[in-house]
Amino acid sequence: MKRTTVTFTIGALLVGGAAVVAPTQASALELGHHAPSVQVPAVHHAAAASTHRTTATDSQLVVTAIRHSNLLGAVTPSNLDISQVKFTADHAWASALATPKNGQTDPAQVLLKKSGATWTVRDLGTASIGCGIAPQSVRNTLGLHGPC
Protein backbone atom coordinates (compact mmCIF):
# COMPACT_ATOMS: atom_id res chain seq x y z
CA MET A 1 0.00 0.00 0.00
CA LYS A 2 1.38 3.35 -1.02
CA ARG A 3 1.07 6.16 1.51
CA THR A 4 0.42 9.64 0.12
CA THR A 5 0.68 12.82 2.16
CA VAL A 6 -2.03 15.34 1.48
CA THR A 7 -1.72 18.93 2.62
CA PHE A 8 -4.50 21.47 2.47
CA THR A 9 -5.43 24.69 4.15
CA ILE A 10 -8.99 25.57 4.98
CA GLY A 11 -10.70 28.75 6.01
CA ALA A 12 -13.75 28.93 8.27
CA LEU A 13 -16.54 31.44 8.55
CA LEU A 14 -18.46 31.39 11.83
CA VAL A 15 -22.07 32.35 11.43
CA GLY A 16 -24.69 32.30 14.23
CA GLY A 17 -24.58 28.66 15.23
CA ALA A 18 -22.75 27.11 12.28
CA ALA A 19 -19.25 27.00 10.92
CA VAL A 20 -18.98 26.83 7.18
CA VAL A 21 -15.63 25.43 6.18
CA ALA A 22 -14.37 26.23 2.71
CA PRO A 23 -11.13 25.12 1.10
CA THR A 24 -8.75 27.92 0.24
CA GLN A 25 -5.73 25.92 -0.90
CA ALA A 26 -5.30 22.24 -1.66
CA SER A 27 -2.56 20.00 -2.98
CA ALA A 28 -2.79 16.35 -4.06
CA LEU A 29 -6.52 16.33 -3.34
CA GLU A 30 -9.53 17.52 -5.28
CA LEU A 31 -12.18 18.60 -2.78
CA GLY A 32 -14.95 19.11 -5.31
CA HIS A 33 -17.67 21.73 -5.19
CA HIS A 34 -19.04 20.98 -1.74
CA ALA A 35 -17.14 22.24 1.26
CA PRO A 36 -17.66 20.30 4.49
CA SER A 37 -19.67 21.99 7.24
CA VAL A 38 -19.90 21.42 10.99
CA GLN A 39 -22.39 22.59 13.60
CA VAL A 40 -21.04 24.94 16.27
CA PRO A 41 -23.03 26.04 19.33
CA ALA A 42 -24.45 29.54 18.91
CA VAL A 43 -22.37 32.20 20.62
CA HIS A 44 -24.01 35.53 21.37
CA HIS A 45 -21.85 38.59 20.83
CA ALA A 46 -18.87 36.67 19.43
CA ALA A 47 -17.67 39.73 17.52
CA ALA A 48 -18.33 42.06 20.43
CA ALA A 49 -16.55 39.94 23.03
CA SER A 50 -13.07 41.05 22.09
CA THR A 51 -13.90 44.69 21.43
CA HIS A 52 -16.61 45.17 24.09
CA ARG A 53 -18.81 46.93 21.56
CA THR A 54 -22.48 47.22 22.28
CA THR A 55 -24.83 45.50 19.87
CA ALA A 56 -28.57 45.79 19.47
CA THR A 57 -28.80 42.31 20.96
CA ASP A 58 -26.97 43.42 24.12
CA SER A 59 -29.49 46.19 24.62
CA GLN A 60 -32.38 43.83 23.92
CA LEU A 61 -31.09 41.34 26.51
CA VAL A 62 -30.85 44.12 29.10
CA VAL A 63 -34.41 45.28 28.35
CA THR A 64 -35.68 41.69 28.60
CA ALA A 65 -33.92 41.15 31.93
CA ILE A 66 -35.50 44.32 33.33
CA ARG A 67 -38.99 43.40 32.09
CA HIS A 68 -38.72 39.97 33.79
CA SER A 69 -37.22 41.21 37.08
CA ASN A 70 -38.99 40.59 40.38
CA LEU A 71 -37.67 43.98 41.50
CA LEU A 72 -40.33 45.74 39.39
CA GLY A 73 -42.90 45.12 42.11
CA ALA A 74 -46.41 46.17 41.04
CA VAL A 75 -45.23 47.74 37.76
CA THR A 76 -46.13 45.44 34.87
CA PRO A 77 -43.65 44.91 32.02
CA SER A 78 -46.16 46.23 29.46
CA ASN A 79 -46.45 49.50 31.44
CA LEU A 80 -42.71 50.19 31.29
CA ASP A 81 -40.54 52.31 29.01
CA ILE A 82 -36.85 51.42 29.22
CA SER A 83 -34.31 53.94 27.98
CA GLN A 84 -30.76 55.23 28.47
CA VAL A 85 -29.13 51.78 28.38
CA LYS A 86 -25.39 52.11 29.12
CA PHE A 87 -22.55 49.60 29.44
CA THR A 88 -19.18 49.66 31.22
CA ALA A 89 -16.07 49.35 29.06
CA ASP A 90 -15.45 45.77 30.22
CA HIS A 91 -19.05 44.92 29.33
CA ALA A 92 -19.69 43.34 32.74
CA TRP A 93 -22.20 45.93 34.02
CA ALA A 94 -25.08 47.89 32.52
CA SER A 95 -27.63 50.46 33.62
CA ALA A 96 -30.92 51.74 32.28
CA LEU A 97 -33.81 54.02 33.18
CA ALA A 98 -37.18 52.31 33.76
CA THR A 99 -40.15 54.68 33.53
CA PRO A 100 -43.76 53.55 34.13
CA LYS A 101 -45.94 54.79 31.26
CA ASN A 102 -48.86 55.75 33.51
CA GLY A 103 -46.84 57.58 36.18
CA GLN A 104 -47.58 54.81 38.70
CA THR A 105 -44.14 55.38 40.29
CA ASP A 106 -41.13 57.61 39.69
CA PRO A 107 -38.62 56.60 37.01
CA ALA A 108 -36.06 54.19 38.45
CA GLN A 109 -32.44 53.52 37.62
CA VAL A 110 -31.60 49.87 37.06
CA LEU A 111 -28.21 48.21 37.60
CA LEU A 112 -27.51 44.93 35.83
CA LYS A 113 -24.58 42.47 35.99
CA LYS A 114 -23.60 40.11 33.19
CA SER A 115 -22.69 36.51 33.97
CA GLY A 116 -21.80 34.47 30.91
CA ALA A 117 -24.38 35.56 28.33
CA THR A 118 -27.05 36.38 30.93
CA TRP A 119 -27.92 39.83 32.28
CA THR A 120 -29.41 39.99 35.80
CA VAL A 121 -31.00 42.99 37.52
CA ARG A 122 -28.99 43.58 40.69
CA ASP A 123 -30.60 46.80 41.92
CA LEU A 124 -33.47 49.11 40.99
CA GLY A 125 -34.64 52.38 42.53
CA THR A 126 -34.36 56.15 42.68
CA ALA A 127 -31.29 56.71 44.88
CA SER A 128 -28.07 55.00 45.99
CA ILE A 129 -28.40 52.37 43.27
CA GLY A 130 -25.64 49.76 43.30
CA CYS A 131 -24.27 50.71 46.73
CA GLY A 132 -22.59 47.66 48.23
CA ILE A 133 -23.22 45.76 44.99
CA ALA A 134 -21.03 47.40 42.35
CA PRO A 135 -17.65 49.09 42.73
CA GLN A 136 -17.79 52.90 42.93
CA SER A 137 -15.97 53.11 39.59
CA VAL A 138 -18.85 51.20 37.95
CA ARG A 139 -21.40 53.50 39.59
CA ASN A 140 -19.47 56.53 38.33
CA THR A 141 -19.13 55.15 34.80
CA LEU A 142 -22.84 54.38 34.56
CA GLY A 143 -23.89 57.67 36.17
CA LEU A 144 -25.89 56.08 38.99
CA HIS A 145 -27.51 58.58 41.37
CA GLY A 146 -26.93 59.18 45.04
CA PRO A 147 -24.02 58.69 47.39
CA CYS A 148 -23.41 55.40 49.13
C-alpha positions as CSV (number, residue, x, y, z in Angstrom):
1,M,0.0,0.0,0.0
2,K,1.4,3.3,-1.0
3,R,1.1,6.2,1.5
4,T,0.4,9.6,0.1
5,T,0.7,12.8,2.2
6,V,-2.0,15.3,1.5
7,T,-1.7,18.9,2.6
8,F,-4.5,21.5,2.5
9,T,-5.4,24.7,4.2
10,I,-9.0,25.6,5.0
11,G,-10.7,28.8,6.0
12,A,-13.7,28.9,8.3
13,L,-16.5,31.4,8.6
14,L,-18.5,31.4,11.8
15,V,-22.1,32.3,11.4
16,G,-24.7,32.3,14.2
17,G,-24.6,28.7,15.2
18,A,-22.7,27.1,12.3
19,A,-19.2,27.0,10.9
20,V,-19.0,26.8,7.2
21,V,-15.6,25.4,6.2
22,A,-14.4,26.2,2.7
23,P,-11.1,25.1,1.1
24,T,-8.8,27.9,0.2
25,Q,-5.7,25.9,-0.9
26,A,-5.3,22.2,-1.7
27,S,-2.6,20.0,-3.0
28,A,-2.8,16.4,-4.1
29,L,-6.5,16.3,-3.3
30,E,-9.5,17.5,-5.3
31,L,-12.2,18.6,-2.8
32,G,-14.9,19.1,-5.3
33,H,-17.7,21.7,-5.2
34,H,-19.0,21.0,-1.7
35,A,-17.1,22.2,1.3
36,P,-17.7,20.3,4.5
37,S,-19.7,22.0,7.2
38,V,-19.9,21.4,11.0
39,Q,-22.4,22.6,13.6
40,V,-21.0,24.9,16.3
41,P,-23.0,26.0,19.3
42,A,-24.5,29.5,18.9
43,V,-22.4,32.2,20.6
44,H,-24.0,35.5,21.4
45,H,-21.8,38.6,20.8
46,A,-18.9,36.7,19.4
47,A,-17.7,39.7,17.5
48,A,-18.3,42.1,20.4
49,A,-16.5,39.9,23.0
50,S,-13.1,41.1,22.1
51,T,-13.9,44.7,21.4
52,H,-16.6,45.2,24.1
53,R,-18.8,46.9,21.6
54,T,-22.5,47.2,22.3
55,T,-24.8,45.5,19.9
56,A,-28.6,45.8,19.5
57,T,-28.8,42.3,21.0
58,D,-27.0,43.4,24.1
59,S,-29.5,46.2,24.6
60,Q,-32.4,43.8,23.9
61,L,-31.1,41.3,26.5
62,V,-30.8,44.1,29.1
63,V,-34.4,45.3,28.4
64,T,-35.7,41.7,28.6
65,A,-33.9,41.2,31.9
66,I,-35.5,44.3,33.3
67,R,-39.0,43.4,32.1
68,H,-38.7,40.0,33.8
69,S,-37.2,41.2,37.1
70,N,-39.0,40.6,40.4
71,L,-37.7,44.0,41.5
72,L,-40.3,45.7,39.4
73,G,-42.9,45.1,42.1
74,A,-46.4,46.2,41.0
75,V,-45.2,47.7,37.8
76,T,-46.1,45.4,34.9
77,P,-43.6,44.9,32.0
78,S,-46.2,46.2,29.5
79,N,-46.4,49.5,31.4
80,L,-42.7,50.2,31.3
81,D,-40.5,52.3,29.0
82,I,-36.9,51.4,29.2
83,S,-34.3,53.9,28.0
84,Q,-30.8,55.2,28.5
85,V,-29.1,51.8,28.4
86,K,-25.4,52.1,29.1
87,F,-22.5,49.6,29.4
88,T,-19.2,49.7,31.2
89,A,-16.1,49.3,29.1
90,D,-15.4,45.8,30.2
91,H,-19.1,44.9,29.3
92,A,-19.7,43.3,32.7
93,W,-22.2,45.9,34.0
94,A,-25.1,47.9,32.5
95,S,-27.6,50.5,33.6
96,A,-30.9,51.7,32.3
97,L,-33.8,54.0,33.2
98,A,-37.2,52.3,33.8
99,T,-40.2,54.7,33.5
100,P,-43.8,53.6,34.1
101,K,-45.9,54.8,31.3
102,N,-48.9,55.7,33.5
103,G,-46.8,57.6,36.2
104,Q,-47.6,54.8,38.7
105,T,-44.1,55.4,40.3
106,D,-41.1,57.6,39.7
107,P,-38.6,56.6,37.0
108,A,-36.1,54.2,38.4
109,Q,-32.4,53.5,37.6
110,V,-31.6,49.9,37.1
111,L,-28.2,48.2,37.6
112,L,-27.5,44.9,35.8
113,K,-24.6,42.5,36.0
114,K,-23.6,40.1,33.2
115,S,-22.7,36.5,34.0
116,G,-21.8,34.5,30.9
117,A,-24.4,35.6,28.3
118,T,-27.0,36.4,30.9
119,W,-27.9,39.8,32.3
120,T,-29.4,40.0,35.8
121,V,-31.0,43.0,37.5
122,R,-29.0,43.6,40.7
123,D,-30.6,46.8,41.9
124,L,-33.5,49.1,41.0
125,G,-34.6,52.4,42.5
126,T,-34.4,56.2,42.7
127,A,-31.3,56.7,44.9
128,S,-28.1,55.0,46.0
129,I,-28.4,52.4,43.3
130,G,-25.6,49.8,43.3
131,C,-24.3,50.7,46.7
132,G,-22.6,47.7,48.2
133,I,-23.2,45.8,45.0
134,A,-21.0,47.4,42.3
135,P,-17.6,49.1,42.7
136,Q,-17.8,52.9,42.9
137,S,-16.0,53.1,39.6
138,V,-18.8,51.2,38.0
139,R,-21.4,53.5,39.6
140,N,-19.5,56.5,38.3
141,T,-19.1,55.2,34.8
142,L,-22.8,54.4,34.6
143,G,-23.9,57.7,36.2
144,L,-25.9,56.1,39.0
145,H,-27.5,58.6,41.4
146,G,-26.9,59.2,45.0
147,P,-24.0,58.7,47.4
148,C,-23.4,55.4,49.1
